[in-house]
Amino acid sequence: MKTAPTRRGTGPDIRPAAGATDTPRMTAPMRSVLAVLLDDPRTWRYGHNVAYRARLKANSLVYPILRRLLQAGWLCERDDPTDFNPNRPKRRYYRLTPLGIRAARAALDSAGSPNLPPSPGSG
């Protein structure tokens, strides 16, 4: 019988990052993801929403970026406790940690902000 891997954290629904590692490399897609997350840093966002707002492909770009940000301690994650669809994995939500907010702002300031198209539904 397989068991799910345990994750570090303070509770069953919120998992802060295990600890900071190296600063993530600031690529154009990374800057786009950070800009979306900084738009409202205390809001929980799921991966496809981040991808849609950043105009990036979720599986090939956004999820690897989110994993790197988690490893760096810039994000925390949680599963949706109300998502009981047995046909797919639970939706996972992400938001910036206080460290992530400071680090993302500094990274975007030093790298220059990304040229994102207007958000969907604005304008």
Backbone torsions as a table, in degrees:
resi	resn	phi	psi	omega
1	MET	NA	125.7	179.1
2	LYS	-83.8	143.1	174.0
3	THR	-116.9	151.1	179.9
4	ALA	-69.4	144.9	177.6
5	PRO	-65.7	143.1	178.0
6	THR	-81.7	149.2	179.6
7	ARG	-120.5	147.7	178.1
8	ARG	-76.3	147.8	178.1
9	GLY	164.1	-178.1	-176.6
10	THR	-102.2	-6.0	-178.6
11	GLY	-166.3	174.6	-175.8
12	PRO	-72.4	-22.5	-174.0
13	ASP	-108.5	-14.8	178.6
14	ILE	-124.0	126.7	-179.9
15	ARG	-122.2	102.6	174.2
16	PRO	-68.4	159.1	178.7
17	ALA	-61.7	149.8	-175.9
18	ALA	-66.5	-24.5	-179.9
19	GLY	156.5	155.6	-176.5
20	ALA	-72.7	139.5	171.6
21	THR	-117.6	-144.8	179.6
22	ASP	-69.9	155.4	175.8
23	THR	-66.9	131.3	179.1
24	PRO	-61.8	148.0	177.3
25	ARG	-68.0	133.4	-176.0
26	MET	-89.6	85.6	174.2
27	THR	-89.3	169.6	177.2
28	ALA	-60.1	-44.8	176.7
29	PRO	-62.8	-37.7	177.7
30	MET	-61.4	-43.6	178.9
31	ARG	-64.1	-37.9	178.4
32	SER	-64.1	-43.8	178.6
33	VAL	-63.5	-44.5	179.4
34	LEU	-62.7	-38.8	178.4
35	ALA	-62.1	-41.1	178.0
36	VAL	-64.4	-46.1	-178.6
37	LEU	-66.3	-33.0	178.9
38	LEU	-78.5	-14.5	179.0
39	ASP	-55.0	-40.6	173.7
40	ASP	-148.9	85.3	-167.5
41	PRO	-64.8	-18.0	-179.6
42	ARG	-93.6	1.4	-179.6
43	THR	-89.8	133.6	173.7
44	TRP	-76.7	130.5	179.7
45	ARG	-128.4	142.5	176.0
46	TYR	-92.8	159.3	-170.9
47	GLY	-54.9	-44.0	-178.8
48	HIS	-67.3	-31.4	176.2
49	ASN	-66.3	-43.1	176.9
50	VAL	-60.9	-46.2	-179.5
51	ALA	-60.6	-45.8	-178.8
52	TYR	-61.1	-46.5	-177.5
53	ARG	-71.2	-29.9	178.9
54	ALA	-88.0	-5.6	-177.8
55	ARG	60.3	45.2	-179.8
56	LEU	-126.5	159.6	176.0
57	LYS	-77.6	127.5	-173.7
58	ALA	-63.3	-54.4	-172.6
59	ASN	-69.8	-40.2	-173.6
60	SER	-87.2	-23.6	-177.4
61	LEU	-121.2	-52.2	-168.8
62	VAL	-70.8	-45.9	-177.8
63	TYR	-64.5	-39.8	173.3
64	PRO	-62.6	-36.1	177.1
65	ILE	-65.5	-44.6	178.7
66	LEU	-60.6	-39.6	177.1
67	ARG	-62.8	-42.0	179.1
68	ARG	-64.9	-39.1	178.7
69	LEU	-67.5	-36.2	174.7
70	LEU	-62.5	-46.0	-179.2
71	GLN	-63.6	-31.1	-179.9
72	ALA	-81.1	-7.7	-178.9
73	GLY	83.8	12.9	-178.6
74	TRP	-87.0	-18.3	-178.4
75	LEU	-126.6	156.8	162.9
76	CYS	-122.6	162.6	-175.4
77	GLU	-136.1	158.8	173.4
78	ARG	-154.3	153.0	174.2
79	ASP	-88.4	153.8	176.4
80	ASP	-75.5	112.7	-177.7
81	PRO	-70.4	-13.4	-179.0
82	THR	-99.8	1.3	-176.7
83	ASP	-91.0	103.7	-176.7
84	PHE	-116.2	30.8	179.8
85	ASN	-77.0	112.9	-177.2
86	PRO	-74.2	-8.0	-176.7
87	ASN	-89.8	-1.2	179.0
88	ARG	-155.1	162.7	177.4
89	PRO	-64.9	156.8	176.0
90	LYS	-61.5	145.9	177.1
91	ARG	-70.3	134.0	-180.0
92	ARG	-107.9	134.6	-178.7
93	TYR	-109.9	149.9	-178.2
94	TYR	-132.9	149.5	168.2
95	ARG	-154.1	160.0	-178.7
96	LEU	-71.7	142.7	171.2
97	THR	-81.4	168.7	174.5
98	PRO	-56.7	-41.3	174.8
99	LEU	-60.0	-43.5	-179.0
100	GLY	-63.5	-38.2	178.4
101	ILE	-62.0	-49.1	-179.7
102	ARG	-63.6	-46.4	-176.7
103	ALA	-66.7	-41.0	-179.5
104	ALA	-66.1	-42.6	177.9
105	ARG	-61.4	-44.5	179.5
106	ALA	-63.8	-42.0	-179.1
107	ALA	-65.0	-42.9	179.6
108	LEU	-70.3	-35.3	177.7
109	ASP	-64.3	-41.6	-177.4
110	SER	-77.7	-28.3	-177.7
111	ALA	-93.6	-11.1	-173.0
112	GLY	85.0	141.8	-176.3
113	SER	-74.5	150.0	179.8
114	PRO	-71.5	154.8	176.2
115	ASN	-92.7	85.5	179.1
116	LEU	-86.5	144.4	171.8
117	PRO	-68.2	163.1	178.1
118	PRO	-55.5	147.4	178.1
119	SER	-61.0	147.6	177.7
120	PRO	-56.9	133.8	177.6
121	GLY	86.9	-3.0	179.0
122	SER	-104.2	113.7	174.4
123	GLY	101.7	NA	NA
